[in-house]
Every structure is written in structure tokens, then in C-alpha cells.
Amino acid sequence: MASAQYGSGYGSNYADAYRDQNGPAEYAAHWGYQDGLNEGTRDRATGHSFRPTHDHDYKHAPEYGHPEMNRDEYRNIYRDAYIRGYEKGYRRY
């Protein structure tokens, strides 16, 4: 959930530039991976079990800047990347 701040406020210029430069699929994958990495790291640090599909972001696949693609396609790309990021973050220690 930490990257939700990039959809508005001080981080929006970065989010807009990232989306415009790389396209919607890469954009969904980037944010999915980052959110998963953050949550996996947090779960490991706080003693939670390995649970990549329990986080709100995984379940709802937030859109950062509303990329121009089908919502289901976006959600699938985001979730695949989220799990990869979560695995990396959880096993970081």
C-alpha cells in the first residue's frame, strides 16, 4: 500500500512519466512488483507468515494513474508482479 502515494501528490510527476515512457503493461508490473516488495519486506519484519495474496493491494490491484488498458488485464499483470515482489521482499533477510 505504500506506493499509493505516488498516484497523487508529490510523486505524481514520477508516476505520470513512468506510465508515459513504458506503457500500461510495464506500468502495472512496476507498481505490482514495488507494492509486493514492500509488503513482503514488512510481513517478514513483523513476523507474519508468507501470505502474498492476503494484502489489500493484491486483492484490489490499485491503479496508479489509470493506465489505458482493460481492468482485468491490468489486475492480472499487477498481481503476477506483486507476487514476484512479495517473494523477493519476504526472503530479503
ZAZA-871257 format. One record per residue (C-alpha): residue number from 0; z, y, x. Coordinates in steps of 0.1 Angstrom, whole numbers, plus 5000, padded with zeros to 4 digits. Each point is the difference from the previous one (the first is absolute). Layout:
ZAZA-871257
+-----+------+------+------+
| pos |    w |    v |    u |
+-----+------+------+------+
| NUM |    Z |    Y |    X |
...
+-----+------+------+------+
END
This chain:
ZAZA-871257
+-----+------+------+------+
| pos |    w |    v |    u |
+-----+------+------+------+
|   0 | 5000 | 5000 | 5000 |
|   1 | 5005 | 5023 | 5029 |
|   2 | 4963 | 5009 | 5003 |
|   3 | 4999 | 5013 | 4964 |
|   4 | 5008 | 5034 | 5014 |
|   5 | 4965 | 5001 | 5015 |
|   6 | 4983 | 5002 | 4966 |
|   7 | 5014 | 5036 | 4996 |
|   8 | 5018 | 5026 | 5019 |
|   9 | 4998 | 5004 | 5038 |
|  10 | 4982 | 4968 | 5006 |
|  11 | 4971 | 5005 | 4975 |
|  12 | 4976 | 5014 | 5026 |
|  13 | 5003 | 4969 | 5021 |
|  14 | 4996 | 4978 | 4969 |
|  15 | 4969 | 5019 | 4989 |
|  16 | 4984 | 4998 | 5034 |
|  17 | 5008 | 4963 | 5004 |
|  18 | 4984 | 4992 | 4967 |
|  19 | 4969 | 5021 | 5006 |
|  20 | 4994 | 4987 | 5034 |
|  21 | 5004 | 4963 | 4994 |
|  22 | 4992 | 4992 | 4964 |
|  23 | 5021 | 4987 | 4971 |
|  24 | 5004 | 4964 | 5012 |
|  25 | 5012 | 5010 | 5035 |
|  26 | 5023 | 5025 | 4983 |
|  27 | 5016 | 4974 | 4977 |
|  28 | 5004 | 4977 | 5030 |
|  29 | 5015 | 5027 | 5022 |
|  30 | 5027 | 5009 | 4974 |
|  31 | 5007 | 4965 | 4990 |
|  32 | 5006 | 4990 | 5036 |
|  33 | 5022 | 5030 | 5007 |
|  34 | 5021 | 4995 | 4969 |
|  35 | 5004 | 4963 | 5007 |
|  36 | 5009 | 5007 | 5037 |
|  37 | 5027 | 5025 | 4989 |
|  38 | 5014 | 4977 | 4973 |
|  39 | 5000 | 4969 | 5022 |
|  40 | 5018 | 5019 | 5028 |
|  41 | 5025 | 5014 | 4975 |
|  42 | 5006 | 4965 | 4984 |
|  43 | 5006 | 4984 | 5034 |
|  44 | 5023 | 5028 | 5012 |
|  45 | 5021 | 4998 | 4968 |
|  46 | 5003 | 4962 | 5000 |
|  47 | 4977 | 4993 | 4971 |
|  48 | 4981 | 4967 | 4998 |
|  49 | 4963 | 5000 | 5006 |
|  50 | 4986 | 5012 | 4967 |
|  51 | 4967 | 5019 | 5003 |
|  52 | 4991 | 4998 | 4963 |
|  53 | 5033 | 5014 | 4987 |
|  54 | 4995 | 5036 | 5009 |
|  55 | 4990 | 5026 | 4974 |
|  56 | 4970 | 5011 | 5021 |
|  57 | 4986 | 4965 | 5002 |
|  58 | 5004 | 4995 | 4963 |
|  59 | 4985 | 5034 | 4990 |
|  60 | 4977 | 5008 | 5030 |
|  61 | 5004 | 5038 | 4999 |
|  62 | 4968 | 5020 | 5005 |
|  63 | 5001 | 5027 | 5026 |
|  64 | 4975 | 5026 | 4990 |
|  65 | 4983 | 4977 | 4974 |
|  66 | 4971 | 4985 | 5020 |
|  67 | 4967 | 4995 | 4982 |
|  68 | 5001 | 4963 | 4993 |
|  69 | 5009 | 4975 | 4973 |
|  70 | 5038 | 4999 | 4995 |
|  71 | 5001 | 4962 | 5003 |
|  72 | 4979 | 5000 | 5032 |
|  73 | 5023 | 5027 | 5014 |
|  74 | 5031 | 4980 | 4990 |
|  75 | 4987 | 4968 | 5016 |
|  76 | 4991 | 5017 | 5033 |
|  77 | 5033 | 5019 | 5001 |
|  78 | 5021 | 4968 | 4993 |
|  79 | 4982 | 4980 | 5027 |
|  80 | 5006 | 5027 | 5025 |
|  81 | 5036 | 5004 | 4988 |
|  82 | 5009 | 4964 | 5007 |
|  83 | 4985 | 5002 | 5035 |
|  84 | 5020 | 5031 | 5007 |
|  85 | 5032 | 4986 | 4985 |
|  86 | 4996 | 4968 | 5021 |
|  87 | 4996 | 5022 | 5032 |
|  88 | 5029 | 5022 | 4991 |
|  89 | 5024 | 4972 | 4990 |
|  90 | 4993 | 4981 | 5032 |
|  91 | 5002 | 5031 | 5022 |
|  92 | 5035 | 4992 | 5013 |
+-----+------+------+------+
END
